[in-house]
Amino acid sequence: MANIYKIGTKVQAVDELGRWESAVVCKESGDGWIVRFPGWSSEHNRHIVSESEIRPPVPPKEEQMRRNGMCYPRGEAPSSKQINYMMRLVAEDEIRSRYVDGVVKYVDKYNRQVTLSSGEIVVANNLTLPVIEQPLVCQRKKRRRHSPVCNSDALSDTASSEPATENSNTGVDEVSREDMVEPATVNNVTVMLNGYQCGQVYKLAGTSVEMVIRTINIKDHSAQCFMVAESIDQDVTLTLPLNRLEAVKQPKFKRDDRDKACKLYRESLASTNSNLGFKEFRCLFRQRQLEFVLRQEVMSALQSRNFNRPSVSFGLANPEVDLTFFGLDPPSKMSSSFNYRNSSLGDLNRILGPGWDILCVDGLTNFVTDVRVTLTPNFVLKVKVKTARFPGPLNAITGIYRNILLEHMQQTPQLELSDDEAE
């Protein structure tokens, strides 16, 4: 084999998980090359023997097409969900697609395709997505389309329906019967909460200790975790508040540990589906979704330079929860406004916690002036967050910052709400 790649050459190579990644040739050998992957230690270096597992760097598919003056034919561009799903695949994962099913051999994120062990190639836009729990997704008005948000009623229907058979072609990943949990009473376990997900690795705040989440309690915002050293240690279980965990780059598990993490996810997903059969859990599940997406929208508004952002759709309203949650009473009261004019911003403290409405940036303070929740005639929830800027830093811990901001607004006429907003 000719050593066409010299030491120091930047290439793309298949890593131990079967993914094409950027790499650098660090050593030549008689039968191949030894490559290292930037950002990973030398223990992850690979000895590449086959020329089919190494190649010169290529840009992503979209960049290749742009350089050639091309674009995807109508309806053939992969969605962002399909691309994200493809990025999470590793070798020996089972996938389903529009035309063929099989076991993954290589994942090529650059060419947006997956090579199966049978030799067939599946492009990203033909991948069939599994049905999993997702947090609420904000769809902005300017996109001129509506995507349904994760609905607890829909998950409840999924839990009560019959499992897919082997001959079904729905593209839904089955949960094995040994993973199914059917509690006599609700156990408050959810697969995902506030961006945290069971089976994922997080770091204990202020330390280098890594944990993998076993279960998440939706009621008290806590998680049962296993410690992660060289592998997942299931002998010791720790219960921690979710706010003590920080996101980290997911480690490259060995096959056994990857199976353990996947099993933790499947078990918690099965428990969530079972729990959604109980009205108490279903209502609490929806409340936590609303809290998470509202907190995200407020934080986006505080970080934005646009102080008058457009309304954001939260999807179809859930009559069991949403109306009471935001104080709506159709048809007499189709909107609720939380602002300084009616001294109601503090009412959202129970949802978002203290100090949710200010953010210090470069010695200045961005603050929320108005949060308006509207129920449209189509029963869609829309939220609009208005912000302004205070010329100085403020401390949310003192609790008197709203008095300072109110005085500032009274002295700044352009910050006062108009009559139609105060109604």
C-alpha positions as CSV (number, residue, x, y, z in Angstrom):
1,M,0.0,0.0,0.0
2,A,1.4,3.4,-1.0
3,N,1.7,5.9,1.8
4,I,-0.1,8.7,0.0
5,Y,-0.8,10.5,3.3
6,K,2.3,11.9,4.9
7,I,2.8,12.8,8.6
8,G,0.9,15.9,9.6
9,T,-1.6,15.6,6.7
10,K,-5.1,16.6,7.5
11,V,-7.5,13.9,6.6
12,Q,-10.9,12.4,7.4
13,A,-11.0,9.0,9.0
14,V,-13.4,6.5,10.5
15,D,-13.2,6.5,14.3
16,E,-13.9,3.6,16.7
17,L,-17.6,4.4,16.6
18,G,-17.8,4.1,12.8
19,R,-18.1,7.9,12.3
20,W,-16.2,9.9,9.7
21,E,-14.3,12.6,11.7
22,S,-11.5,15.1,11.0
23,A,-8.1,13.6,11.8
24,V,-4.4,14.1,11.3
25,V,-1.8,11.5,10.2
26,C,0.7,11.2,13.1
27,K,2.6,8.1,11.9
28,E,3.1,6.0,8.8
29,S,3.3,2.3,8.8
30,G,4.0,-0.4,6.2
31,D,0.3,-1.4,6.0
32,G,-1.4,1.9,6.7
33,W,-1.5,5.0,8.9
34,I,-1.9,5.9,12.5
35,V,-4.2,8.9,12.9
36,R,-5.2,11.1,15.8
37,F,-8.5,12.9,16.3
38,P,-8.1,16.6,17.4
39,G,-9.6,17.1,20.8
40,W,-9.2,13.5,21.9
41,S,-6.3,11.9,23.8
42,S,-3.8,9.6,22.2
43,E,-5.7,6.5,23.5
44,H,-8.3,7.2,20.8
45,N,-5.7,7.1,18.0
46,R,-6.5,4.5,15.3
47,H,-4.5,2.4,13.0
48,I,-6.1,2.7,9.6
49,V,-5.4,-0.2,7.3
50,S,-8.1,0.0,4.7
51,E,-8.1,2.9,2.2
52,S,-11.9,2.9,2.5
53,E,-11.6,4.3,6.0
54,I,-9.4,7.3,5.2
55,R,-9.8,10.1,2.6
56,P,-8.8,13.8,2.0
57,P,-11.0,16.3,3.8
58,V,-14.4,17.1,2.1
59,P,-16.7,19.9,3.2
60,P,-20.4,19.2,4.2
61,K,-22.8,18.2,1.5
62,E,-24.5,21.6,1.4
63,E,-21.1,23.4,0.9
64,Q,-20.2,21.0,-1.9
65,M,-23.4,21.8,-3.7
66,R,-23.1,25.5,-3.1
67,R,-19.6,25.5,-4.6
68,N,-21.0,23.7,-7.7
69,G,-23.9,26.1,-8.0
70,M,-26.4,23.3,-7.1
71,C,-29.2,22.9,-4.6
72,Y,-31.4,20.1,-3.3
73,P,-34.3,19.2,-5.6
74,R,-37.6,20.2,-4.1
75,G,-38.6,18.0,-1.2
76,E,-35.3,16.1,-1.1
77,A,-33.4,18.2,1.4
78,P,-32.9,16.4,4.8
79,S,-34.6,18.1,7.8
80,S,-32.5,19.3,10.8
81,K,-34.1,16.5,12.8
82,Q,-32.9,13.9,10.4
83,I,-29.4,15.3,10.3
84,N,-29.2,15.5,14.2
85,Y,-30.5,11.9,14.3
86,M,-27.8,10.8,11.8
87,M,-25.1,12.6,13.9
88,R,-26.0,10.5,17.0
89,L,-25.8,7.2,15.1
90,V,-22.8,4.9,15.7
91,A,-21.6,1.6,14.3
92,E,-23.9,-1.4,14.9
93,D,-26.9,0.7,15.6
94,E,-30.1,-0.5,13.9
95,I,-31.9,2.0,11.7
96,R,-35.0,2.2,9.5
97,S,-35.3,4.2,6.3
98,R,-37.8,4.8,3.6
99,Y,-36.5,2.0,1.4
100,V,-34.2,-0.3,3.5
101,D,-33.5,-1.2,7.1
102,G,-30.2,-2.5,8.5
103,V,-27.2,-2.2,10.8
104,V,-25.0,0.9,10.6
105,K,-21.3,0.4,9.5
106,Y,-20.2,4.0,8.8
107,V,-21.8,7.4,9.5
108,D,-20.7,10.1,7.0
109,K,-21.8,13.4,8.4
110,Y,-20.0,15.3,5.6
111,N,-21.8,13.6,2.7
112,R,-25.0,13.2,4.8
113,Q,-25.3,9.5,4.4
114,V,-25.1,6.2,6.3
115,T,-23.4,3.0,5.0
116,L,-25.0,-0.2,6.2
117,S,-23.2,-3.4,7.0
118,S,-24.9,-4.9,3.9
119,G,-23.0,-2.3,1.8
120,E,-26.2,-0.2,1.0
121,I,-26.1,3.5,1.4
122,V,-28.9,5.5,3.1
123,V,-29.0,9.2,2.5
124,A,-30.1,11.4,5.4
125,N,-33.4,12.5,3.9
126,N,-34.6,8.9,3.7
127,L,-33.9,8.1,7.4
128,T,-37.0,7.3,9.5
129,L,-37.0,9.1,12.8
130,P,-37.8,7.3,16.1
131,V,-40.6,8.7,18.2
132,I,-39.0,10.1,21.4
133,E,-40.0,12.7,23.9
134,Q,-38.9,16.2,23.0
135,P,-39.2,19.5,24.8
136,L,-41.5,22.2,23.4
137,V,-40.1,23.8,20.3
138,C,-40.8,27.5,19.7
139,Q,-41.8,28.3,16.1
140,R,-41.5,32.0,15.3
141,K,-44.1,33.7,13.3
142,K,-41.7,34.8,10.6
143,R,-41.2,31.1,9.6
144,R,-44.9,31.0,8.4
145,R,-45.4,27.5,9.4
146,H,-46.6,25.6,12.5
147,S,-45.0,22.5,13.9
148,P,-46.9,20.7,16.7
149,V,-45.1,20.8,20.0
150,C,-44.6,17.8,22.2
151,N,-48.0,17.1,23.7
152,S,-48.5,15.0,26.8
153,D,-51.9,13.8,25.5
154,A,-50.2,12.4,22.4
155,L,-47.6,10.6,24.5
156,S,-50.4,9.2,26.7
157,D,-52.1,7.8,23.6
158,T,-48.8,6.3,22.6
159,A,-48.5,4.6,26.0
160,S,-52.0,3.1,25.7
161,S,-51.7,1.9,22.1
162,E,-50.5,-1.6,21.1
163,P,-46.7,-2.0,20.5
164,A,-45.6,-2.1,16.9
165,T,-45.3,-5.5,15.3
166,E,-42.2,-6.8,13.5
167,N,-43.9,-6.3,10.2
168,S,-45.0,-2.8,10.8
169,N,-43.3,-0.1,8.8
170,T,-44.0,2.9,11.0
171,G,-40.3,3.7,11.8
172,V,-41.1,3.7,15.6
173,D,-38.4,2.1,17.8
174,E,-40.0,-0.6,19.9
175,V,-39.5,-0.7,23.7
176,S,-38.8,-4.3,24.7
177,R,-41.3,-5.9,27.1
178,E,-38.6,-6.4,29.8
179,D,-38.1,-2.6,29.8
180,M,-41.8,-1.8,30.2
181,V,-42.8,-0.4,33.6
182,E,-46.5,-0.4,34.6
183,P,-46.7,1.1,38.1
184,A,-49.9,0.8,40.1
185,T,-49.4,4.5,41.0
186,V,-47.5,7.3,39.4
187,N,-43.8,7.3,40.3
188,N,-43.0,10.8,39.0
189,V,-40.2,9.5,36.6
190,T,-39.7,11.4,33.4
191,V,-37.2,10.8,30.6
192,M,-36.4,14.5,30.1
193,L,-36.7,17.7,32.1
194,N,-35.4,21.2,31.5
195,G,-33.0,19.9,28.9
196,Y,-31.6,17.1,31.1
197,Q,-32.1,13.5,29.6
198,C,-31.8,10.1,31.1
199,G,-28.9,8.1,29.8
200,Q,-26.8,11.2,29.2
201,V,-23.6,12.1,31.0
202,Y,-23.2,15.4,33.0
203,K,-20.6,16.9,35.2
204,L,-21.1,17.6,38.9
205,A,-20.8,21.4,39.2
206,G,-17.5,22.6,40.5
207,T,-15.8,19.2,40.1
208,S,-14.5,17.0,37.3
209,V,-16.8,14.1,38.5
210,E,-19.0,12.8,35.7
211,M,-22.4,11.2,36.2
212,V,-24.9,9.5,34.0
213,I,-28.6,10.1,34.8
214,R,-30.6,7.0,35.7
215,T,-34.0,8.6,36.4
216,I,-35.4,12.2,36.7
217,N,-38.0,13.1,39.3
218,I,-40.4,15.6,37.7
219,K,-41.8,16.7,41.1
220,D,-38.7,17.8,43.0
221,H,-36.3,18.4,40.0
222,S,-33.9,15.8,41.2
223,A,-32.0,13.0,39.4
224,Q,-30.7,9.6,40.4
225,C,-27.2,9.2,38.9
226,F,-24.5,6.6,38.4
227,M,-20.8,7.7,38.6
228,V,-18.8,7.5,35.4
229,A,-15.0,6.7,35.7
230,E,-13.6,4.4,33.0
231,S,-17.1,2.9,32.8
232,I,-20.6,3.3,34.3
233,D,-20.5,2.2,37.9
234,Q,-24.0,1.0,38.8
235,D,-23.0,-0.1,42.4
236,V,-23.5,3.4,43.9
237,T,-26.6,5.6,43.2
238,L,-26.6,9.3,44.1
239,T,-29.6,11.6,44.2
240,L,-28.8,15.2,43.2
241,P,-30.7,18.4,42.3
242,L,-30.7,18.9,38.5
243,N,-29.1,22.4,38.9
244,R,-26.0,20.7,40.3
245,L,-25.3,19.0,36.9
246,E,-23.6,20.7,34.0
247,A,-23.6,19.7,30.4
248,V,-20.4,18.1,29.0
249,K,-19.3,16.6,25.7
250,Q,-20.6,13.0,25.6
251,P,-17.8,10.5,26.1
252,K,-17.2,7.7,23.6
253,F,-18.5,4.7,25.6
254,K,-17.4,1.2,24.9
255,R,-20.1,-1.2,23.6
256,D,-21.2,-2.5,27.1
257,D,-21.5,1.0,28.6
258,R,-23.3,2.3,25.6
259,D,-25.8,-0.5,26.0
260,K,-26.2,0.4,29.6
261,A,-26.9,4.1,28.8
262,C,-29.4,3.1,26.1
263,K,-31.2,0.8,28.5
264,L,-31.4,3.6,31.1
265,Y,-33.0,5.8,28.4
266,R,-35.5,3.1,27.3
267,E,-36.6,2.3,30.9
268,S,-37.2,5.9,31.8
269,L,-39.1,6.4,28.5
270,A,-41.3,3.4,29.2
271,S,-41.9,4.8,32.8
272,T,-42.9,8.2,31.3
273,N,-45.3,6.7,28.9
274,S,-46.9,4.6,31.7
275,N,-47.1,7.7,34.0
276,L,-48.8,9.8,31.4
277,G,-51.9,7.6,31.9
278,F,-52.4,9.4,35.3
279,K,-54.0,12.9,35.1
280,E,-51.8,14.2,38.0
281,F,-48.6,13.4,36.2
282,R,-49.9,14.5,32.8
283,C,-50.7,18.0,34.2
284,L,-47.4,18.2,36.0
285,F,-45.6,17.1,32.8
286,R,-47.2,19.8,30.8
287,Q,-46.4,22.5,33.5
288,R,-42.8,21.6,33.4
289,Q,-42.8,21.9,29.6
290,L,-44.3,25.3,29.8
291,E,-41.9,26.4,32.5
292,F,-38.9,25.2,30.4
293,V,-40.0,26.9,27.1
294,L,-41.0,30.1,28.8
295,R,-37.7,30.3,30.6
296,Q,-35.9,29.7,27.3
297,E,-37.9,32.5,25.6
298,V,-37.3,35.0,28.4
299,M,-33.6,34.3,28.3
300,S,-33.4,34.6,24.6
301,A,-35.2,38.0,24.8
302,L,-32.8,39.2,27.5
303,Q,-29.8,38.2,25.4
304,S,-31.2,39.8,22.2
305,R,-30.5,43.3,21.0
306,N,-34.1,43.5,19.7
307,F,-36.1,44.8,22.6
308,N,-39.5,44.3,20.8
309,R,-39.3,40.8,19.5
310,P,-42.2,39.1,17.6
311,S,-44.6,36.8,19.3
312,V,-43.6,33.1,19.7
313,S,-46.0,30.2,19.3
314,F,-46.2,27.6,22.0
315,G,-48.4,25.4,20.0
316,L,-51.9,24.2,20.7
317,A,-53.1,25.0,24.2
318,N,-53.8,22.1,26.7
319,P,-57.2,22.9,28.3
320,E,-56.3,20.8,31.4
321,V,-53.3,23.0,32.3
322,D,-52.5,26.0,30.1
323,L,-55.5,28.1,30.9
324,T,-55.1,27.9,34.6
325,F,-51.3,28.1,34.3
326,F,-51.5,31.6,32.6
327,G,-54.7,32.8,34.2
328,L,-56.8,32.6,30.9
329,D,-60.6,32.3,30.9
330,P,-62.0,32.2,27.4
331,P,-63.9,33.8,25.9
332,S,-64.0,36.6,28.4
333,K,-60.2,36.7,29.0
334,M,-58.1,35.6,26.0
335,S,-54.8,37.2,27.1
336,S,-52.8,37.8,30.3
337,S,-50.2,40.5,30.7
338,F,-47.4,40.5,33.3
339,N,-45.8,43.9,33.5
340,Y,-44.9,46.9,35.7
341,R,-48.1,48.8,35.0
342,N,-50.2,46.3,36.9
343,S,-47.4,45.1,39.2
344,S,-47.8,41.5,38.1
345,L,-44.3,40.5,37.1
346,G,-43.8,39.0,40.5
347,D,-46.6,36.5,39.7
348,L,-44.2,34.7,37.4
349,N,-41.7,34.1,40.2
350,R,-43.5,30.9,41.1
351,I,-42.8,29.6,37.6
352,L,-39.4,31.0,36.7
353,G,-37.9,31.6,40.2
354,P,-36.5,34.9,41.6
355,G,-34.4,37.2,39.5
356,W,-35.7,35.7,36.2
357,D,-36.4,39.0,34.6
358,I,-32.9,40.7,34.6
359,L,-29.6,39.9,33.0
360,C,-26.4,41.9,33.5
361,V,-24.3,42.4,30.4
362,D,-21.1,44.5,30.3
363,G,-22.0,46.6,33.2
364,L,-25.6,47.2,31.9
365,T,-28.8,45.4,32.9
366,N,-31.3,44.1,30.4
367,F,-34.7,43.6,32.0
368,V,-38.2,42.4,31.1
369,T,-40.9,45.1,30.9
370,D,-43.8,42.9,29.7
371,V,-44.7,39.3,29.2
372,R,-48.0,38.9,27.3
373,V,-49.7,35.5,26.8
374,T,-52.4,35.3,24.2
375,L,-54.9,32.5,23.3
376,T,-55.8,32.8,19.6
377,P,-59.2,31.9,18.2
378,N,-57.5,28.7,16.9
379,F,-56.6,27.8,20.5
380,V,-52.9,28.4,19.9
381,L,-50.8,29.9,22.7
382,K,-48.6,32.9,21.8
383,V,-46.1,34.7,24.0
384,K,-44.5,38.0,23.5
385,V,-41.6,39.2,25.7
386,K,-40.6,42.9,25.7
387,T,-37.3,44.1,27.3
388,A,-35.4,47.3,27.9
389,R,-32.0,48.3,29.2
390,F,-31.0,49.9,32.5
391,P,-27.7,51.9,32.5
392,G,-26.0,50.1,35.3
393,P,-25.6,46.7,37.1
394,L,-28.4,45.4,39.3
395,N,-28.3,42.6,41.8
396,A,-31.3,40.2,41.7
397,I,-30.4,38.8,45.1
398,T,-31.4,42.0,47.0
399,G,-35.0,41.8,45.8
400,I,-35.4,45.6,45.5
401,Y,-34.3,45.8,41.9
402,R,-37.9,46.0,40.6
403,N,-38.4,49.2,42.7
404,I,-35.3,50.7,41.1
405,L,-36.4,49.7,37.6
406,L,-40.0,51.0,38.2
407,E,-38.5,54.4,39.2
408,H,-36.3,54.3,36.1
409,M,-39.3,53.6,33.8
410,Q,-41.3,56.4,35.4
411,Q,-38.4,58.8,34.5
412,T,-38.1,57.4,31.0
413,P,-41.4,58.0,29.1
414,Q,-40.5,55.9,26.1
415,L,-40.4,52.8,28.3
416,E,-44.0,53.1,29.5
417,L,-46.5,50.7,28.1
418,S,-49.1,51.9,25.7
419,D,-52.8,51.7,26.7
420,D,-53.5,48.7,24.4
421,E,-50.7,46.7,26.0
422,A,-51.9,47.6,29.5
423,E,-55.4,46.3,29.0
